[in-house]
Amino acid sequence: MSDPFFFGEPSRALFGILHAYHAGPQPGRGARRAYLVCPPLLQDAMRSQRALWQLSDMLAEGRCDVLRFDWHGTGESMGESTDLRLEGMLADIEAALRELSLASQPDVLDIVALRSAALPVLAHASASRQAVRLVLWDPVLDGAALVENWRRQQQEQLSLAGRYPLGVPAMEPGELMGYDVDDALLQSLSAIDHGRVELPAGTHVTLAAWDETPDLEAFIAHQRRRGIEVECLWLEPAERPVFDQPRMFETQLLPRRSVGMLARKVAGVAA
């Protein structure tokens, strides 16, 4: 069952959907588990909605409580797209963790971050004084490379995707990937490099990705050297969405098989 609602400070109300496991206590069930699902940024947020909904439903069917939410200034949450800030996303994570903890009272709580959501989630985790549990799905670790990729894709959509056969329109100041984006967000993201991020002792990371890239290998090796437990799930490479093809901009959906593999990995769900 999924219930939409608003939570947080009235001036900064966030839209969330709680996918709750409503059955009563069962003997031998084990620890009560909950997952906070953080969406990626800009265009990725739109094309991942179905996959994150499916993942949340699968986890709920596996007797877990799951909260999905929209960042302030995105989706159905309050604010304009130009209000999106890194420091605001860190506050949103705190608000969502409080809400999920009150609603579920879990024994174990994991934070799930898809692609660019890893930038604020890892920044939040590195500032924590306590061990955290993270599920990083195809994580983006280099903020500068992400912003450069967004800008390149913006130009490709204007010039290569065949959208404007009669001539390229003038681009509005601050427009990026179809969104109005404040430069302060891009600057703060560009300053992030989580390749050697320092996570609290006792942290557990589940990392799922289609490709075992050098950046991910270096991240995993760095965390393990520091005693951080990292479990890896390598998804089928052939199923990796083609995120960077200009003419496939709206069709880069996340495959259900990969969603099921992740749900089975993190919660033992029969997908």
Long-range contacts (C-beta under 8 A, 24 or more apart in sequence): 1-60, 2-53, 2-56, 2-57, 2-60, 7-69, 7-95, 7-96, 7-99, 8-92, 8-95, 8-96, 8-99, 9-95, 11-78, 12-72, 12-78, 12-79, 12-88, 12-91, 12-95, 13-77, 13-78, 14-69, 14-70, 14-71, 14-72, 14-77, 14-78, 14-92, 14-95, 14-96, 15-69, 15-70, 15-75, 15-76, 15-77, 16-67, 16-68, 16-69, 16-70, 16-96, 16-99, 17-53, 17-56, 17-67, 17-68, 17-69, 18-65, 18-66, 18-67, 18-100, 18-103, 19-56, 19-57, 19-59, 19-60, 19-65, 19-66, 19-67, 19-68, 20-60, 20-65, 20-66, 20-103, 20-104, 21-60, 21-61, 21-62, 21-63, 21-64, 21-65, 23-63, 29-63, 31-106, 31-107, 31-108, 32-65, 32-104, 32-105, 32-106, 32-107, 32-108, 33-63, 33-64, 33-65, 33-106, 33-107, 33-108, 33-109, 33-110, 33-267, 34-64, 34-65, 34-66, 34-67, 34-100, 34-101, 34-104, 34-106, 34-108, 34-109, 34-110, 35-59, 35-64, 35-65, 35-66, 35-67, 35-109, 35-110, 35-111, 35-112, 35-135, 35-266, 35-267, 36-66, 36-67, 36-69, 36-93, 36-96, 36-97, 36-100, 36-109, 36-110, 36-111, 36-112, 37-66, 37-67, 37-68, 37-69, 37-112, 37-114, 38-69, 38-93, 38-96, 38-111, 38-112, 38-113, 38-114, 38-117, 38-120, 38-121, 39-68, 39-69, 39-70, 39-71, 39-74, 39-75, 39-114, 39-117, 40-114, 40-115, 40-116, 40-117, 40-140, 41-71, 41-74, 41-84, 41-116, 41-117, 42-116, 42-150, 42-176, 42-177, 42-178, 42-179, 42-181, 43-153, 43-177, 43-178, 43-179, 43-249, 44-114, 44-115, 44-116, 44-243, 45-70, 45-74, 45-75, 47-241, 47-250, 47-252, 47-253, 47-254, 48-114, 48-115, 48-254, 50-253, 50-254, 51-114, 51-253, 51-254, 51-256, 51-258, 51-259, 52-114, 54-256, 54-259, 55-112, 55-259, 55-262, 55-263, 58-259, 58-260, 58-263, 58-267, 58-269, 58-271, 59-263, 59-266, 59-267, 59-269, 61-269, 62-263, 62-267, 62-268, 62-269, 62-270, 64-267, 65-100, 65-103, 65-104, 65-106, 67-96, 67-99, 67-100, 67-103, 69-96, 80-180, 81-179, 81-180, 81-181, 82-174, 82-180, 82-181, 82-182, 83-182, 84-181, 84-182, 84-185, 85-182, 85-184, 85-185, 85-188, 86-119, 86-120, 86-123, 86-185, 86-188, 86-189, 86-192, 87-188, 89-120, 89-124, 90-120, 90-123, 90-124, 90-127, 93-120, 93-121, 93-124, 94-124, 108-133, 109-133, 110-134, 110-135, 110-206, 110-266, 111-135, 112-137, 112-266, 113-137, 113-139, 114-138, 115-139, 115-140, 116-140, 116-146, 118-194, 119-143, 119-146, 119-189, 119-192, 119-194, 122-194, 122-197, 122-199, 123-192, 123-194, 125-197, 125-199, 125-200, 125-203, 126-197, 126-198, 126-199, 126-200, 128-200, 129-200, 130-200, 130-202, 131-200, 131-201, 131-202, 131-203, 131-204, 132-199, 132-200, 132-203, 132-204, 133-203, 133-204, 133-205, 134-199, 134-203, 134-204, 134-205, 134-206, 135-205, 135-206, 135-208, 135-262, 135-266, 136-205, 136-206, 136-207, 136-208, 137-208, 137-209, 137-262, 138-208, 138-209, 138-210, 139-194, 139-207, 139-209, 139-216, 141-193, 141-194, 141-195, 141-197, 141-215, 141-216, 141-219, 142-192, 142-193, 142-194, 142-195, 142-215, 143-188, 143-189, 143-190, 143-191, 143-192, 143-193, 144-189, 144-190, 144-191, 144-192, 144-193, 146-189, 147-186, 147-189, 147-190, 149-244, 150-176, 150-177, 151-176, 153-177, 153-244, 153-246, 153-249, 156-246, 157-246, 157-249, 160-246, 160-247, 161-246, 161-247, 161-249, 162-247, 194-219, 195-219, 195-222, 196-222, 198-226, 199-223, 199-226, 199-228, 201-227, 201-228, 203-228, 203-229, 204-228, 204-229, 204-231, 205-229, 205-230, 205-231, 206-230, 206-231, 206-232, 206-233, 206-265, 206-266, 207-231, 207-232, 207-233, 208-232, 208-233, 208-234, 208-235, 208-258, 208-261, 208-262, 208-265, 209-233, 209-234, 209-235, 210-234, 210-235, 210-236, 210-237, 210-239, 210-240, 210-258, 211-237, 211-240, 231-265, 233-261, 233-262, 233-265, 235-261, 235-262, 236-261
